[in-house]
Amino acid sequence: MQATQCDAVTEIVENAFAAGATEIRLDWIRRGPRLEVTVRDDGRGMDAETRRKALDPFWTDGAKHPERKVGLGLPFVQQAAEQCGGSFALESAPGRGTTVAFAFDLANVDAPPAGDVAATLTELMAYPGAADLAVRRAEDDRTYEVRRAELAAALGDLEQAGTLALMKQFFSANEAEIRNEVQHGEIDAG
Amino acid sequence: MAKLTLADLKKLREAKHAEMNPRDAAHKDVQIIVGMGTCGIAAEAKKTFDVLVDELDKAGLGNVAIRQTGCMGLCHSEPTVEVVVPGMPPVVYGKVDPDTARKIVNQHVVRKLLVNDHVYDKPAADIVRK
């Protein structure tokens, strides 16, 4: 299973990009000791048979590695969620997209640590694929939302190192805000 | 601290553009590609990606492209990073921990010298499309 909560989110969002989505919505919400993540895409979706196989660690659609027989992303997330008293659900239909929802009980000793949320959102916003990724983050009642299209309008090419550094600054500031943390050093936006 | 808004971000971007120097422009066709498949993620490729961003930004190489891709077939040697510098053959590096990532920036990109002991040359044979 994945080492951090961020790794689990990355796996699922990357799958949504790979499904050829035009719109991906990531809700990444912590309320008290419960973390709930939902990733909805309008990509190609899966039929019942494929949906079942997708949870088998020794199955892959063969698109990336024709000769290899592993596909660990989804099964690992399911395992991580169920092992810490959380939940996991996969809904999908051909042509209608896929929704993956998982939850962790953060009070459970087996819950993975958070990881670096700002760095993770920065990477996901720059992940290759045409989809517009909309993110909603919440820590208890504090929240922020941003879309990839808005970041691209403000910053230009999201794959450049300088832009990525600014994006990370944006997410770090917003994460600190919703976690009620004081950040040292003011950001001078001139 | 006040929330950083999209408008603030735009201003920061404009300020950054204004201070771009000619050295920066010389690296605009450099590409660094990080393997972000399940195997990469498990080996902390996200940390590698993050260090590459910080190190390039610090070195004033803000216009180098950092892209993400899936597994390059070298799951035994993750994190893997491909570096494409004009005038040099593309190189796939393996086991790129944060220290190696810093060397890739300061040695391969800046000084055009390979980072020894991490060169895997190219992706695994069974995933290269014929």
Contacts between the chains, C-beta under 8 A, distances in Angstrom:
chain1	res1	chain2	res2	distance
A	2	B	41	6.7
A	2	B	42	7.1
A	3	B	42	7.1
A	3	B	44	7.7
A	6	B	46	7.0
A	7	B	41	5.0
A	7	B	42	7.5
A	7	B	46	7.2
A	10	B	36	7.3
A	10	B	41	5.8
A	10	B	46	7.0
A	11	B	38	6.4
A	11	B	41	6.6
A	14	B	36	6.9
A	14	B	70	7.9
A	18	B	70	8.0
A	64	B	37	7.8
A	64	B	70	5.5
A	64	B	71	6.7
A	64	B	127	7.2
A	65	B	71	7.1
A	65	B	73	6.8
A	65	B	126	6.9
A	65	B	127	5.3
A	66	B	126	7.6
A	67	B	126	4.9
A	68	B	126	7.2
A	68	B	127	7.9
A	72	B	38	4.7
A	73	B	38	4.9
A	76	B	38	7.1
A	115	B	46	7.5
A	116	B	46	7.1
A	116	B	47	7.9
A	116	B	50	6.9
A	119	B	46	6.2
A	119	B	49	7.5
A	119	B	50	4.5
A	120	B	46	6.4
A	122	B	50	7.9
A	122	B	53	7.4
A	123	B	36	7.2
A	123	B	46	6.3
A	123	B	49	5.7
A	123	B	50	7.9
A	123	B	68	6.6
A	126	B	66	7.4
A	126	B	67	7.9
A	126	B	68	6.9
A	127	B	36	7.6
A	127	B	68	5.5
A	128	B	67	6.4
A	128	B	68	6.2
A	128	B	69	7.3
A	144	B	3	7.2
A	146	B	6	7.4
A	150	B	6	5.6
A	151	B	6	7.3
A	151	B	9	7.5
A	153	B	6	7.8
A	154	B	6	4.8
A	154	B	7	7.7
A	154	B	9	4.6
A	154	B	10	4.2
A	154	B	13	6.5
A	155	B	9	6.4
A	155	B	10	7.4
A	155	B	13	5.2
A	156	B	13	6.9
A	157	B	65	7.7
A	159	B	65	4.9
A	159	B	66	6.2
A	159	B	67	5.6
A	160	B	62	6.3
A	160	B	63	5.3
A	160	B	64	7.0
A	160	B	65	5.9
A	160	B	66	7.6
A	161	B	52	7.2
A	161	B	53	5.6
A	161	B	56	3.6
A	161	B	57	5.5
A	161	B	61	6.2
A	161	B	62	5.3
A	161	B	63	7.2
A	161	B	64	4.8
A	161	B	65	7.6
A	161	B	66	5.5
A	162	B	16	5.7
A	162	B	56	7.8
A	162	B	57	5.8
A	162	B	62	2.4
A	162	B	63	6.4
A	163	B	13	7.2
A	163	B	62	7.5
A	164	B	53	4.5
A	164	B	57	7.7
A	164	B	66	6.1
A	165	B	53	5.5
A	165	B	54	6.8
A	165	B	56	8.0
A	165	B	57	3.8
A	165	B	62	7.1
A	166	B	9	6.1
A	166	B	12	5.5
A	166	B	13	6.0
A	166	B	16	7.0
A	167	B	9	7.9
A	168	B	50	7.6
A	168	B	53	6.5
A	169	B	4	6.7
A	169	B	9	7.9
A	169	B	12	7.3
A	170	B	4	5.2
A	170	B	6	7.9
A	170	B	9	5.2
A	173	B	1	6.6
A	173	B	3	6.4
A	173	B	4	3.7
A	174	B	3	5.9
A	174	B	4	6.5
A	176	B	1	6.5
A	177	B	1	7.2
A	177	B	2	8.0
A	177	B	3	4.9
A	182	B	1	6.8
A	183	B	1	4.8
A	186	B	1	6.8
A	187	B	1	7.2
A	187	B	4	5.9
A	187	B	8	7.3
A	187	B	12	7.8
A	189	B	4	7.2
A	189	B	7	7.9
A	189	B	8	3.6
A	189	B	9	7.9
A	189	B	11	5.0
A	189	B	12	5.9
A	190	B	11	5.3
A	190	B	12	7.5
A	190	B	15	5.8
